[in-house]
Amino acid sequence: MDCKLQPSPCPAAPAAVNSLALYYKKATDPEVKRNFIITRSYVRIAQKVVAKKISPEEFPVAKPAGFSVQYLLPDDAHVINEALGLALAKSLQKCIDVKAPGCR
C-alpha cells in the first residue's frame, strides 16, 4: 500500500509498532517510559486533528517537554506537521476574523 495515495495517515507497519511496544516494555528508566508516553500521546492527538475528530484549536503547537523523535514511527512526523499546519491556519484565521489583540 502506498501511503502517499491515502487520504488519511497510513497505518503503521505492524513490525514498527511491535518494536516500539517491545522497547517500552524493556525500558527500565521511568524517565524513558514517561517520554515515550508523552511522545506517543502527542502523535495520537495529531492523528485525531488530521482525521478531523478534534478541532485543530485543541492541538498544542508547542511540543510537550519530554517529546523525543526516537519514539516516532515513519509517518508520524508527517502527521504532526500536518496537524501543526491545521492548528496554525486555524489560529491565523481566528486572528484575522476577530482582529484579536496582538494580531496585526
ChimeraX attribute file (.defattr): number of C-alpha atoms within 10 A of each C-alpha:
attribute: neighborCount
match mode: 1-to-1
recipient: residues
	/A:1	7
	/A:2	6
	/A:3	12
	/A:4	9
	/A:5	9
	/A:6	10
	/A:7	9
	/A:8	12
	/A:9	17
	/A:10	16
	/A:11	12
	/A:12	14
	/A:13	11
	/A:14	9
	/A:15	9
	/A:16	13
	/A:17	14
	/A:18	12
	/A:19	12
	/A:20	18
	/A:21	12
	/A:22	11
	/A:23	15
	/A:24	17
	/A:25	10
	/A:26	10
	/A:27	12
	/A:28	10
	/A:29	9
	/A:30	9
	/A:31	11
	/A:32	15
	/A:33	16
	/A:34	13
	/A:35	18
	/A:36	23
	/A:37	16
	/A:38	19
	/A:39	21
	/A:40	19
	/A:41	14
	/A:42	17
	/A:43	21
	/A:44	15
	/A:45	20
	/A:46	28
	/A:47	20
	/A:48	16
	/A:49	23
	/A:50	24
	/A:51	15
	/A:52	11
	/A:53	10
	/A:54	14
	/A:55	15
	/A:56	23
	/A:57	17
	/A:58	11
	/A:59	20
	/A:60	14
	/A:61	15
	/A:62	7
	/A:63	13
	/A:64	13
	/A:65	9
	/A:66	14
	/A:67	19
	/A:68	15
	/A:69	12
	/A:70	10
	/A:71	18
	/A:72	17
	/A:73	17
	/A:74	12
	/A:75	14
	/A:76	22
	/A:77	14
	/A:78	13
	/A:79	23
	/A:80	22
	/A:81	14
	/A:82	17
	/A:83	27
	/A:84	21
	/A:85	15
	/A:86	19
	/A:87	22
	/A:88	16
	/A:89	14
	/A:90	15
	/A:91	14
	/A:92	14
	/A:93	12
	/A:94	14
	/A:95	15
	/A:96	12
	/A:97	9
	/A:98	10
	/A:99	12
	/A:100	10
	/A:101	7
	/A:102	6
	/A:103	10
	/A:104	7
